[in-house]
């Protein structure tokens, strides 16, 4: 909740917390872990087609770091992903049209979930691919963005079965 409040106070357009932070919280709870699993960073996607600069992303990340220095923040404007994705992952992707559209492209279906905090402290959930895989602990490739090769690399790197033994991995 503190991280959600920080994101809301900094205020990037349509900002939320997504991906690994949500997965870890849910799978840790489903495994009855009392200590949170390692989380490399807190993904903060936002959507602003009117400002695609990295400078703005960096400014938001700096503000979040000032509020909660114990967290590693990864702030990315989803409206700009198509401008840099090929440099990092080796293939072009289409421009995204909304935050919901962006979340629908995340690499695994269980990761394609984001939450944000409304002004009244209600939690808004964005899950365009549904919540079933997240709560059933199923790792499944999202074919919209991730190749089979990249998916298999991610499975090896993330060590899902070691971290959460009850996870089921679907390898297509």
Protein Blocks (a to p, Z undefined) as FASTA:
>chain_A
ZZmmmmmmnopahiacehjlmmmmmmmmmnopabdcddfbacdddddfkbccfklmmmmm
mmmmmmmmmbccddddfklmmmmmmmmnopacdddfbfklmmmmpmbfklmccddddfko
pacdddfkojklmmnopacddfklpcfklmmmmmmmnommmmmmmbccddZZ
